Structure formats: structure tokens, C-alpha cells
Amino acid sequence: MIGDHASIAKRFFEWFDWALIRLSRHTRVDGLWVGVFMDDQEEAILARLVEALALIKIYDPYRYRRVLREIERVWGYPLPSAWAVWQQTLKRCVVDPRFVLSASTALIASAIVHEATHGTLTRRYVGYAETLRERVEKVCMRQELAFASKIPDGDELRRNIERRLASMTSGWLSDAALQDRRAKGEFEMGRHYNIPDWVVRVVVGIREKRASRRR
């Protein structure tokens, strides 16, 4: 019997995702799974994610409860065009290892607070359509500001968030802008991890074909 191609593809990607999670080094923090996928600095990345969660827990218990409620996994995994992303169907906050290694603990914690807020909004049926995107992101960033006001020496983090808020525009968050940043970011990410450009082009091509079929 020939199965539905979409279902076969979905099952394959679910299996592939499961395999990546199983291969990830991980720990548990208050029941929350925290892991990193096969990075040569995975111990340092994992430690920094745990430190960021501890910072939220100590200074902002209210938002820490939100993190535990909304997120099932905090996962260090390469991202092409963002510090961190929220994956609603998997209840997962994915954080780019390069960001984890280069950012302050406060900024990493702030990113987790941001993504947990996305979880709350999505659970309350607030979508992420292009027309809503700027408002949604600003809500999440104001939660970052509230967190920054609670931590010691949070002024630098607050200024960072305020700069991002001031530069936020609907054009920067448009579908076309997001796709363009993702395409550029995939090549940068590939070079960082020594992946040849031609491999990245193949992967991008497959993804674009799948997206065009869905449209």
C-alpha cells in the first residue's frame, strides 16, 4: 500500500527530530529538559543554559513559573537567523549555541523569557501572522524588560532590549524579510560548522520546494 506522501514526510521528520534529541547531551532543571546537540563545546553550552535558568528562578519567580509551564525543552541547536525560536507544536525553546557562548547569562535568560511568552500567547490563540508580528514581538520584549528590571546590574540588558524595541518595524518582520535573513543565515551557519555551500544550497532547495507545495 502506498501511503500519503505528506504523512510519510511528517513521520520521517518526527523520527529525525526524535533521533537528534536522543543524541543530545542533556540534564533536568526542576523537571525541565535542557540539552545541546553534539557540539564540541556542549558542556559549556549546557552549563550556561542552566545558569540562565537559575538567574530567572532566583530573581523572577513569576516568569520562571511561566518558563516551566510553557516549555518542555530548552535545546541548544544551530539556528540560521535568530538567537532563539519558539516551536509551539513541540513546546520547545531552541537557542543557538553560538549565541549561548557569546552572550551574557542575563541576555540568554532574557531570550528564554521571550520565547516562553510566545508560548503563552500562542496557547491563548494569539497567532503570528505578518499583520500581528510586530505587536507580538513587542509584547515578548516588554516581558524581557520586566525581567531586566528585577536582576542585579540589569541596566545594560535593559538598554539592549530598548534598542531592539526602538528599531523594531513591521518591514523587518515581514515574511520576505524573514525568508531573506534565513537564507543568508543558513550559509553563515554552514560556514561556521564547516558545511560546504553546495550542501546548504541542496537543503535550502528542498525546503523551498516543500514550502511551495504547501502554498
MDAnalysis code that builds the backbone (N, CA, C; Angstrom):
import MDAnalysis as mda
import numpy as np

u = mda.Universe.empty(645, n_residues=215, atom_resindex=np.repeat(np.arange(215), 3), trajectory=True)
u.add_TopologyAttr("name", ["N", "CA", "C"] * 215)
u.add_TopologyAttr("resid", np.arange(1, 216))
u.add_TopologyAttr("resname", ["MET", "ILE", "GLY", "ASP", "HIS", "ALA", "SER", "ILE", "ALA", "LYS", "ARG", "PHE", "PHE", "GLU", "TRP", "PHE", "ASP", "TRP", "ALA", "LEU", "ILE", "ARG", "LEU", "SER", "ARG", "HIS", "THR", "ARG", "VAL", "ASP", "GLY", "LEU", "TRP", "VAL", "GLY", "VAL", "PHE", "MET", "ASP", "ASP", "GLN", "GLU", "GLU", "ALA", "ILE", "LEU", "ALA", "ARG", "LEU", "VAL", "GLU", "ALA", "LEU", "ALA", "LEU", "ILE", "LYS", "ILE", "TYR", "ASP", "PRO", "TYR", "ARG", "TYR", "ARG", "ARG", "VAL", "LEU", "ARG", "GLU", "ILE", "GLU", "ARG", "VAL", "TRP", "GLY", "TYR", "PRO", "LEU", "PRO", "SER", "ALA", "TRP", "ALA", "VAL", "TRP", "GLN", "GLN", "THR", "LEU", "LYS", "ARG", "CYS", "VAL", "VAL", "ASP", "PRO", "ARG", "PHE", "VAL", "LEU", "SER", "ALA", "SER", "THR", "ALA", "LEU", "ILE", "ALA", "SER", "ALA", "ILE", "VAL", "HIS", "GLU", "ALA", "THR", "HIS", "GLY", "THR", "LEU", "THR", "ARG", "ARG", "TYR", "VAL", "GLY", "TYR", "ALA", "GLU", "THR", "LEU", "ARG", "GLU", "ARG", "VAL", "GLU", "LYS", "VAL", "CYS", "MET", "ARG", "GLN", "GLU", "LEU", "ALA", "PHE", "ALA", "SER", "LYS", "ILE", "PRO", "ASP", "GLY", "ASP", "GLU", "LEU", "ARG", "ARG", "ASN", "ILE", "GLU", "ARG", "ARG", "LEU", "ALA", "SER", "MET", "THR", "SER", "GLY", "TRP", "LEU", "SER", "ASP", "ALA", "ALA", "LEU", "GLN", "ASP", "ARG", "ARG", "ALA", "LYS", "GLY", "GLU", "PHE", "GLU", "MET", "GLY", "ARG", "HIS", "TYR", "ASN", "ILE", "PRO", "ASP", "TRP", "VAL", "VAL", "ARG", "VAL", "VAL", "VAL", "GLY", "ILE", "ARG", "GLU", "LYS", "ARG", "ALA", "SER", "ARG", "ARG", "ARG"])
u.atoms.positions = np.array([
    [0.859, -1.187, 0.000],
    [0.000, 0.000, 0.000],
    [0.891, 1.232, 0.000],
    [0.558, 2.204, -0.810],
    [1.305, 3.453, -0.902],
    [0.658, 4.470, 0.019],
    [1.428, 4.942, 0.966],
    [0.899, 5.911, 1.913],
    [0.920, 7.316, 1.347],
    [0.261, 8.202, 2.079],
    [0.252, 9.617, 1.706],
    [1.660, 10.192, 1.852],
    [2.116, 10.911, 0.797],
    [3.492, 11.433, 0.817],
    [3.701, 12.427, 1.958],
    [2.699, 13.267, 2.216],
    [2.830, 14.253, 3.286],
    [2.972, 13.552, 4.635],
    [2.178, 12.480, 4.830],
    [2.258, 11.749, 6.098],
    [3.604, 11.070, 6.251],
    [4.104, 10.494, 5.133],
    [5.415, 9.846, 5.177],
    [6.494, 10.864, 5.536],
    [6.439, 12.032, 4.900],
    [7.428, 13.077, 5.179],
    [7.329, 13.533, 6.634],
    [6.090, 13.680, 7.122],
    [5.909, 14.115, 8.504],
    [6.485, 13.089, 9.478],
    [6.223, 11.818, 9.220],
    [6.744, 10.778, 10.108],
    [8.270, 10.734, 10.070],
    [8.833, 10.961, 8.872],
    [10.290, 10.952, 8.765],
    [10.895, 12.073, 9.601],
    [10.338, 13.284, 9.463],
    [10.905, 14.414, 10.204],
    [10.664, 14.269, 11.702],
    [9.552, 13.656, 12.112],
    [9.327, 13.388, 13.528],
    [10.375, 12.410, 14.057],
    [10.653, 11.372, 13.256],
    [11.671, 10.404, 13.664],
    [13.047, 11.066, 13.722],
    [13.357, 11.892, 12.720],
    [14.653, 12.555, 12.667],
    [14.824, 13.475, 13.877],
    [13.766, 14.213, 14.213],
    [13.809, 15.101, 15.365],
    [14.026, 14.290, 16.646],
    [13.314, 13.190, 16.778],
    [13.462, 12.322, 17.947],
    [14.901, 11.825, 18.062],
    [15.504, 11.459, 16.921],
    [16.880, 10.964, 16.926],
    [17.847, 12.057, 17.384],
    [17.650, 13.285, 16.930],
    [18.524, 14.381, 17.343],
    [18.427, 14.634, 18.855],
    [17.208, 14.583, 19.366],
    [17.018, 14.765, 20.810],
    [17.722, 13.659, 21.588],
    [17.580, 12.420, 21.125],
    [18.207, 11.295, 21.815],
    [19.735, 11.398, 21.802],
    [20.282, 12.030, 20.748],
    [21.729, 12.177, 20.641],
    [22.262, 13.393, 21.404],
    [21.363, 14.176, 21.955],
    [21.762, 15.402, 22.644],
    [22.155, 15.132, 24.091],
    [23.244, 15.753, 24.499],
    [23.609, 15.707, 25.916],
    [22.618, 16.584, 26.684],
    [22.116, 16.101, 27.812],
    [21.080, 16.871, 28.484],
    [21.097, 16.655, 29.992],
    [20.361, 17.520, 30.671],
    [20.152, 17.413, 32.107],
    [18.725, 17.850, 32.388],
    [18.338, 17.818, 33.643],
    [16.999, 18.273, 34.046],
    [17.140, 19.373, 35.087],
    [16.334, 20.414, 34.905],
    [16.303, 21.521, 35.862],
    [14.856, 21.711, 36.288],
    [14.546, 21.363, 37.531],
    [13.162, 21.431, 38.019],
    [12.195, 20.712, 37.079],
    [12.646, 19.593, 36.542],
    [11.828, 18.803, 35.638],
    [11.922, 19.217, 34.180],
    [12.517, 20.372, 33.898],
    [12.652, 20.875, 32.533],
    [13.869, 20.249, 31.857],
    [13.653, 19.658, 30.681],
    [14.738, 19.064, 29.906],
    [15.573, 20.179, 29.289],
    [16.876, 20.138, 29.518],
    [17.791, 21.145, 28.967],
    [18.919, 20.386, 28.273],
    [19.108, 20.631, 26.975],
    [20.106, 19.849, 26.255],
    [20.798, 20.631, 25.168],
    [21.809, 19.995, 24.580],
    [22.557, 20.576, 23.469],
    [22.939, 19.450, 22.519],
    [22.839, 19.734, 21.222],
    [23.087, 18.702, 20.229],
    [24.539, 18.691, 19.782],
    [25.276, 17.691, 20.158],
    [26.578, 17.303, 19.619],
    [27.450, 18.475, 19.183],
    [27.761, 19.348, 20.101],
    [28.656, 20.482, 19.848],
    [29.960, 20.209, 20.585],
    [31.082, 20.647, 20.015],
    [32.362, 20.363, 20.678],
    [32.532, 21.167, 21.970],
    [31.618, 22.115, 22.204],
    [31.628, 22.851, 23.471],
    [30.321, 22.613, 24.234],
    [29.779, 21.422, 24.085],
    [28.454, 21.153, 24.643],
    [28.405, 21.298, 26.160],
    [29.500, 20.963, 26.858],
    [29.496, 21.096, 28.314],
    [29.349, 22.553, 28.731],
    [30.070, 23.446, 28.050],
    [29.989, 24.873, 28.362],
    [28.612, 25.427, 27.997],
    [28.069, 24.989, 26.867],
    [26.756, 25.465, 26.433],
    [25.687, 25.037, 27.429],
    [25.736, 23.787, 27.821],
    [24.754, 23.271, 28.772],
    [24.849, 24.024, 30.105],
    [26.067, 24.264, 30.563],
    [26.254, 24.980, 31.829],
    [25.684, 26.388, 31.762],
    [25.860, 27.057, 30.630],
    [25.372, 28.432, 30.501],
    [23.847, 28.468, 30.447],
    [23.222, 27.490, 29.799],
    [21.760, 27.425, 29.780],
    [21.214, 27.197, 31.190],
    [21.874, 26.331, 31.935],
    [21.449, 26.068, 33.318],
    [21.626, 27.325, 34.176],
    [22.725, 28.048, 33.979],
    [22.949, 29.295, 34.717],
    [21.865, 30.328, 34.397],
    [21.472, 30.407, 33.134],
    [20.438, 31.366, 32.739],
    [19.105, 31.040, 33.404],
    [18.769, 29.764, 33.450],
    [17.532, 29.363, 34.123],
    [17.593, 29.679, 35.614],
    [18.756, 29.476, 36.223],
    [18.913, 29.780, 37.644],
    [18.718, 31.272, 37.910],
    [19.196, 32.110, 36.987],
    [19.044, 33.559, 37.145],
    [17.562, 33.941, 37.143],
    [16.793, 33.350, 36.234],
    [15.350, 33.629, 36.201],
    [14.695, 33.150, 37.494],
    [15.046, 31.951, 37.917],
    [14.430, 31.348, 39.111],
    [14.678, 32.198, 40.357],
    [15.891, 32.693, 40.520],
    [16.253, 33.428, 41.730],
    [15.591, 34.804, 41.773],
    [15.612, 35.529, 40.642],
    [15.204, 36.929, 40.662],
    [13.816, 37.200, 40.091],
    [13.242, 36.238, 39.388],
    [11.921, 36.477, 38.802],
    [11.094, 35.185, 38.847],
    [10.669, 34.775, 40.041],
    [9.920, 33.520, 40.177],
    [8.655, 33.473, 39.323],
    [8.007, 34.628, 39.150],
    [6.787, 34.665, 38.342],
    [7.064, 34.205, 36.916],
    [8.088, 34.753, 36.295],
    [8.403, 34.372, 34.909],
    [9.069, 33.000, 34.838],
    [9.706, 32.598, 35.920],
    [10.253, 31.244, 35.947],
    [9.127, 30.213, 35.923],
    [8.054, 30.486, 36.649],
    [6.900, 29.577, 36.602],
    [6.333, 29.505, 35.195],
    [6.350, 30.631, 34.486],
    [5.892, 30.618, 33.086],
    [6.805, 29.748, 32.236],
    [8.109, 29.865, 32.435],
    [9.051, 29.036, 31.679],
    [8.736, 27.558, 31.896],
    [8.547, 27.154, 33.144],
    [8.279, 25.747, 33.442],
    [6.917, 25.311, 32.902],
    [5.966, 26.217, 32.882],
    [4.623, 25.885, 32.401],
    [4.585, 25.752, 30.876],
    [5.273, 26.638, 30.187],
    [5.147, 26.693, 28.725],
    [6.152, 25.804, 27.994],
    [7.337, 25.629, 28.564],
    [8.428, 24.977, 27.830],
    [8.648, 23.556, 28.341],
    [8.745, 22.622, 27.422],
    [9.103, 21.245, 27.780],
    [10.589, 20.977, 27.566],
    [11.193, 21.686, 26.590],
    [12.628, 21.509, 26.348],
    [13.270, 22.844, 25.999],
    [14.447, 23.081, 26.582],
    [15.331, 24.164, 26.138],
    [16.499, 23.465, 25.452],
    [16.670, 23.741, 24.178],
    [17.598, 22.939, 23.369],
    [18.615, 23.826, 22.680],
    [19.888, 23.585, 22.920],
    [20.949, 24.261, 22.185],
    [21.149, 23.582, 20.846],
    [20.747, 24.262, 19.780],
    [20.798, 23.679, 18.435],
    [20.975, 24.821, 17.439],
    [21.789, 24.641, 16.384],
    [22.072, 25.748, 15.462],
    [20.819, 26.316, 14.791],
    [20.748, 27.634, 14.750],
    [19.657, 28.350, 14.094],
    [20.244, 29.277, 13.034],
    [19.562, 29.429, 11.910],
    [20.138, 30.234, 10.831],
    [19.958, 31.737, 10.977],
    [18.904, 32.187, 11.677],
    [18.630, 33.626, 11.586],
    [18.051, 34.223, 12.867],
    [18.264, 33.588, 14.000],
    [17.739, 34.126, 15.258],
    [18.580, 33.618, 16.413],
    [18.530, 34.360, 17.526],
    [19.181, 33.880, 18.741],
    [18.452, 32.662, 19.282],
    [17.117, 32.790, 19.275],
    [16.282, 31.742, 19.852],
    [14.942, 31.738, 19.123],
    [14.284, 30.594, 19.107],
    [12.960, 30.490, 18.494],
    [12.057, 29.641, 19.374],
    [10.750, 29.849, 19.203],
    [9.746, 29.072, 19.904],
    [9.098, 28.106, 18.919],
    [9.084, 26.833, 19.253],
    [8.434, 25.812, 18.431],
    [7.203, 25.335, 19.193],
    [6.050, 25.856, 18.800],
    [4.841, 25.645, 19.573],
    [4.401, 24.185, 19.609],
    [4.405, 23.513, 18.452],
    [3.899, 22.138, 18.430],
    [4.728, 21.214, 19.317],
    [6.004, 21.565, 19.522],
    [6.887, 20.755, 20.353],
    [7.091, 21.356, 21.745],
    [6.487, 22.529, 21.989],
    [6.659, 23.266, 23.251],
    [8.144, 23.378, 23.590],
    [8.888, 23.868, 22.616],
    [10.345, 23.846, 22.728],
    [10.941, 25.222, 22.441],
    [11.874, 25.612, 23.304],
    [12.670, 26.820, 23.087],
    [14.030, 26.377, 22.562],
    [14.342, 26.752, 21.333],
    [15.622, 26.398, 20.727],
    [16.525, 27.629, 20.771],
    [17.740, 27.446, 21.247],
    [18.684, 28.554, 21.412],
    [19.960, 28.220, 20.646],
    [20.433, 29.154, 19.838],
    [21.623, 28.905, 19.024],
    [22.864, 28.817, 19.911],
    [23.669, 27.749, 19.769],
    [24.873, 27.598, 20.605],
    [25.853, 28.757, 20.475],
    [25.951, 29.354, 19.281],
    [26.868, 30.481, 19.107],
    [26.448, 31.650, 19.986],
    [25.159, 31.879, 20.073],
    [24.623, 32.929, 20.941],
    [24.885, 32.599, 22.406],
    [24.664, 31.351, 22.797],
    [24.859, 30.936, 24.189],
    [26.298, 31.168, 24.628],
    [27.250, 30.895, 23.740],
    [28.664, 31.033, 24.093],
    [29.142, 32.488, 24.094],
    [28.458, 33.349, 23.364],
    [28.936, 34.730, 23.220],
    [28.165, 35.737, 24.075],
    [26.950, 35.411, 24.474],
    [26.096, 36.360, 25.186],
    [26.296, 36.269, 26.692],
    [25.853, 37.302, 27.400],
    [25.865, 37.275, 28.859],
    [24.788, 36.316, 29.358],
    [24.953, 35.860, 30.588],
    [23.939, 34.989, 31.189],
    [22.583, 35.691, 31.221],
    [22.596, 36.989, 31.513],
    [21.351, 37.755, 31.575],
    [20.643, 37.796, 30.221],
    [21.418, 37.963, 29.149],
    [20.808, 38.026, 27.821],
    [20.245, 36.666, 27.409],
    [20.938, 35.590, 27.757],
    [20.418, 34.247, 27.471],
    [19.111, 34.033, 28.232],
    [19.101, 34.411, 29.512],
    [17.890, 34.274, 30.323],
    [16.749, 35.092, 29.738],
    [17.068, 36.297, 29.281],
    [16.064, 37.168, 28.685],
    [15.462, 36.539, 27.427],
    [16.293, 35.878, 26.622],
    [15.796, 35.201, 25.423],
    [14.836, 34.072, 25.790],
    [15.139, 33.345, 26.858],
    [14.252, 32.260, 27.299],
    [12.917, 32.835, 27.786],
    [12.970, 33.943, 28.527],
    [11.750, 34.625, 28.959],
    [10.918, 35.033, 27.742],
    [11.582, 35.567, 26.730],
    [10.913, 35.994, 25.496],
    [10.177, 34.825, 24.848],
    [10.872, 33.697, 24.688],
    [10.262, 32.560, 24.000],
    [9.140, 31.929, 24.822],
    [9.274, 31.919, 26.144],
    [8.186, 31.415, 26.986],
    [6.938, 32.279, 26.828],
    [7.124, 33.587, 26.631],
    [5.986, 34.481, 26.406],
    [5.294, 34.141, 25.097],
    [6.070, 33.807, 24.063],
    [5.460, 33.321, 22.820],
    [4.572, 32.113, 23.106],
    [5.047, 31.225, 23.977],
    [4.260, 30.047, 24.316],
    [2.919, 30.413, 24.922],
    [2.923, 31.365, 25.852],
    [1.671, 31.809, 26.472],
    [0.734, 32.425, 25.445],
    [1.276, 33.291, 24.593],
    [0.437, 33.957, 23.592],
    [-0.174, 32.948, 22.622],
    [0.636, 32.010, 22.160],
    [0.125, 31.017, 21.210],
    [-0.932, 30.143, 21.862],
    [-0.697, 29.752, 23.103],
    [-1.675, 28.924, 23.813],
    [-2.998, 29.669, 23.978],
    [-2.933, 30.985, 23.989],
    [-4.144, 31.801, 24.102],
    [-4.670, 32.226, 22.728],
    [-4.234, 31.521, 21.721],
    [-4.729, 31.683, 20.343],
    [-4.354, 33.025, 19.719],
    [-3.264, 33.610, 20.189],
    [-2.719, 34.790, 19.511],
    [-1.771, 34.281, 18.438],
    [-2.081, 34.523, 17.181],
    [-1.292, 33.987, 16.081],
    [-0.025, 34.787, 15.817],
    [0.640, 34.425, 14.728],
    [1.891, 35.085, 14.357],
    [1.848, 35.499, 12.889],
    [0.655, 35.885, 12.451],
    [0.500, 36.359, 11.078],
    [1.324, 37.631, 10.878],
    [1.653, 37.902, 9.630],
    [2.501, 39.053, 9.313],
    [1.936, 40.344, 9.891],
    [0.597, 40.505, 9.874],
    [-0.022, 41.742, 10.365],
    [0.060, 41.884, 11.888],
    [0.241, 40.752, 12.595],
    [0.300, 40.782, 14.052],
    [1.725, 40.752, 14.598],
    [2.673, 40.424, 13.753],
    [4.005, 40.030, 14.211],
    [4.705, 41.108, 15.035],
    [4.625, 42.350, 14.596],
    [5.306, 43.416, 15.332],
    [4.732, 43.557, 16.741],
    [3.408, 43.513, 16.860],
    [2.774, 43.641, 18.174],
    [3.142, 42.474, 19.083],
    [3.159, 41.268, 18.525],
    [3.508, 40.086, 19.318],
    [4.939, 40.190, 19.833],
    [5.867, 40.554, 18.946],
    [7.266, 40.655, 19.363],
    [7.453, 41.723, 20.434],
    [6.723, 42.810, 20.339],
    [6.858, 43.875, 21.334],
    [6.320, 43.430, 22.694],
    [5.259, 42.633, 22.695],
    [4.758, 42.085, 23.958],
    [5.844, 41.229, 24.610],
    [6.477, 40.378, 23.814],
    [7.523, 39.498, 24.343],
    [8.720, 40.299, 24.854],
    [9.069, 41.363, 24.144],
    [10.215, 42.166, 24.558],
    [9.916, 42.986, 25.807],
    [8.654, 43.366, 25.988],
    [8.301, 44.067, 27.234],
    [8.397, 43.127, 28.433],
    [8.148, 41.843, 28.210],
    [8.376, 40.869, 29.277],
    [9.872, 40.747, 29.577],
    [10.691, 40.864, 28.546],
    [12.141, 40.894, 28.770],
    [12.520, 42.101, 29.629],
    [11.910, 43.255, 29.326],
    [12.197, 44.465, 30.108],
    [11.798, 44.289, 31.573],
    [10.649, 43.656, 31.784],
    [10.201, 43.421, 33.161],
    [11.198, 42.522, 33.892],
    [11.719, 41.514, 33.186],
    [12.732, 40.646, 33.779],
    [14.008, 41.427, 34.074],
    [14.438, 42.271, 33.143],
    [15.667, 43.048, 33.317],
    [15.580, 43.956, 34.534],
    [14.388, 44.435, 34.849],
    [14.219, 45.341, 35.997],
    [14.398, 44.622, 37.332],
    [14.393, 43.294, 37.317],
    [14.450, 42.529, 38.558],
    [15.840, 41.990, 38.896],
    [16.735, 41.956, 37.924],
    [18.036, 41.329, 38.170],
    [19.085, 42.378, 38.555],
    [20.098, 41.986, 39.315],
    [21.172, 42.933, 39.652],
    [21.919, 43.367, 38.382],
    [22.304, 44.625, 38.357],
    [23.060, 45.148, 37.205],
    [22.327, 44.884, 35.897],
    [21.019, 45.092, 35.899],
    [20.219, 44.823, 34.700],
    [20.145, 45.979, 33.723],
    [20.882, 47.093, 34.010],
    [20.774, 48.281, 33.153],
    [21.261, 48.005, 31.730],
    [22.369, 47.285, 31.605],
    [22.896, 47.004, 30.260],
    [21.901, 46.153, 29.471],
    [21.319, 45.154, 30.102],
    [20.313, 44.336, 29.431],
    [19.110, 45.178, 29.041],
    [18.673, 46.052, 29.950],
    [17.527, 46.906, 29.648],
    [17.806, 47.789, 28.439],
    [19.002, 48.378, 28.376],
    [19.337, 49.226, 27.226],
    [19.368, 48.413, 25.931],
    [19.890, 47.198, 25.996],
    [19.911, 46.316, 24.828],
    [18.496, 46.073, 24.319],
    [17.574, 45.757, 25.227],
    [16.190, 45.477, 24.838],
    [15.527, 46.734, 24.289],
    [15.767, 47.864, 24.927],
    [15.157, 49.120, 24.466],
    [15.639, 49.482, 23.071],
    [16.921, 49.226, 22.773],
    [17.424, 49.487, 21.410],
    [16.704, 48.609, 20.405],
    [16.520, 47.335, 20.747],
    [15.822, 46.424, 19.840],
    [14.360, 46.836, 19.656],
    [13.745, 47.272, 20.737],
    [12.357, 47.736, 20.636],
    [12.238, 48.955, 19.727],
    [13.164, 49.877, 19.875],
    [13.124, 51.106, 19.081],
    [13.337, 50.837, 17.597],
    [14.113, 49.804, 17.281],
    [14.406, 49.514, 15.872],
    [13.411, 48.535, 15.245],
    [12.460, 48.046, 16.037],
    [11.505, 47.064, 15.544],
    [10.538, 47.702, 14.548],
    [10.406, 47.109, 13.385],
    [9.460, 47.577, 12.378],
    [8.743, 46.391, 11.759],
    [7.549, 46.666, 11.213],
    [6.800, 45.590, 10.559],
    [7.544, 45.097, 9.320],
    [8.272, 46.011, 8.633],
    [9.032, 45.596, 7.452],
    [10.135, 44.623, 7.793],
    [10.787, 44.831, 8.927],
    [11.867, 43.943, 9.349],
    [11.329, 42.567, 9.678],
    [10.035, 42.508, 10.040],
    [9.405, 41.241, 10.425],
    [8.509, 40.666, 9.336],
    [8.561, 41.235, 8.144],
    [7.719, 40.727, 7.063],
    [8.147, 39.324, 6.649],
    [7.256, 38.608, 5.981],
    [7.586, 37.264, 5.502],
    [8.827, 37.285, 4.614],
    [8.878, 38.278, 3.708],
    [10.008, 38.359, 2.775],
    [11.318, 38.619, 3.521],
    [11.280, 39.525, 4.512],
    [12.494, 39.845, 5.274],
    [12.964, 38.637, 6.084],
    [12.029, 37.926, 6.692],
    [12.393, 36.737, 7.466],
    [13.009, 35.666, 6.581],
    [12.426, 35.459, 5.398],
    [12.962, 34.459, 4.466],
    [14.353, 34.842, 3.983],
    [14.548, 36.140, 3.723],
    [15.858, 36.602, 3.260],
    [16.918, 36.416, 4.337],
    [16.592, 36.777, 5.575],
    [17.554, 36.601, 6.668],
    [17.850, 35.123, 6.905],
    [16.829, 34.287, 6.769],
    [17.053, 32.863, 6.974],
    [17.990, 32.304, 5.914],
    [17.770, 32.692, 4.646],
    [18.622, 32.187, 3.562],
    [20.081, 32.590, 3.783],
    [20.301, 33.863, 4.119],
    [21.670, 34.328, 4.373],
    [22.266, 33.640, 5.599],
    [21.439, 33.500, 6.625],
    [21.913, 32.901, 7.861],
    [22.278, 31.438, 7.720],
    [21.596, 30.732, 6.820],
    [21.914, 29.316, 6.635],
    [23.311, 29.136, 6.065],
    [23.709, 30.018, 5.154],
    [25.070, 29.929, 4.612],
    [26.103, 30.302, 5.674],
    [25.815, 31.334, 6.476],
    [26.738, 31.711, 7.550],
    [26.871, 30.584, 8.566],
    [25.741, 29.969, 8.912],
    [25.759, 28.869, 9.865],
    [26.537, 27.676, 9.303],
    [26.321, 27.388, 8.018],
    [27.036, 26.287, 7.381],
    [28.541, 26.501, 7.408],
    [28.979, 27.731, 7.119],
    [30.424, 28.014, 7.127],
    [30.994, 27.917, 8.534],
    [30.201, 28.335, 9.531],
    [30.665, 28.236, 10.913],
    [30.918, 26.783, 11.298],
    [30.055, 25.898, 10.811],
    [30.189, 24.473, 11.149],
    [30.883, 23.669, 10.043],
    [31.562, 24.390, 9.135],
    [32.356, 23.758, 8.070],
    [31.520, 22.861, 7.162],
    [30.313, 23.313, 6.843],
    [29.448, 22.605, 5.899],
    [29.596, 23.286, 4.537],
    [29.909, 22.550, 3.472],
    [30.098, 23.171, 2.157],
    [28.839, 23.909, 1.685],
    [29.040, 25.012, 0.950],
    [27.911, 25.803, 0.458],
    [26.964, 24.965, -0.393],
    [27.509, 24.013, -1.169],
    [26.633, 23.248, -2.055],
    [25.658, 22.383, -1.252],
    [26.090, 21.914, -0.096],
    [25.188, 21.130, 0.762],
    [24.063, 22.036, 1.282],
    [24.432, 23.235, 1.687],
    [23.428, 24.187, 2.172],
    [22.435, 24.511, 1.059],
    [22.943, 24.706, -0.176],
    [22.046, 25.008, -1.295],
    [21.045, 23.881, -1.526],
    [21.501, 22.646, -1.413],
    [20.599, 21.500, -1.589],
    [19.509, 21.514, -0.523],
    [19.911, 21.720, 0.721],
    [18.949, 21.728, 1.827],
    [17.945, 22.868, 1.662],
    [18.440, 24.052, 1.306],
    [17.557, 25.202, 1.097],
    [16.590, 24.915, -0.047],
    [17.091, 24.317, -1.131],
    [16.243, 23.992, -2.272],
    [15.132, 23.031, -1.910],
    [15.453, 22.012, -1.119],
    [14.432, 21.038, -0.688],
    [13.361, 21.733, 0.157],
    [13.812, 22.580, 1.094],
    [12.856, 23.272, 1.946],
    [11.947, 24.186, 1.131],
    [12.509, 24.901, 0.155],
    [11.702, 25.810, -0.653],
    [10.690, 25.057, -1.507],
    [11.080, 23.893, -2.016],
    [10.135, 23.083, -2.792],
    [8.983, 22.609, -1.925],
    [9.300, 22.170, -0.703],
    [8.247, 21.733, 0.221],
    [7.317, 22.886, 0.564],
    [7.897, 24.080, 0.769],
    [7.079, 25.246, 1.092],
    [6.172, 25.625, -0.065],
    [6.692, 25.549, -1.310],
    [5.883, 25.899, -2.477],
    [4.736, 24.916, -2.680],
    [4.968, 23.638, -2.346],
    [3.879, 22.656, -2.445],
    [2.773, 22.965, -1.445],
    [3.170, 23.367, -0.226],
    [2.157, 23.709, 0.785],
    [1.336, 24.910, 0.361],
    [2.012, 25.876, -0.330],
    [1.277, 27.053, -0.804],
    [0.321, 26.702, -1.931],
])
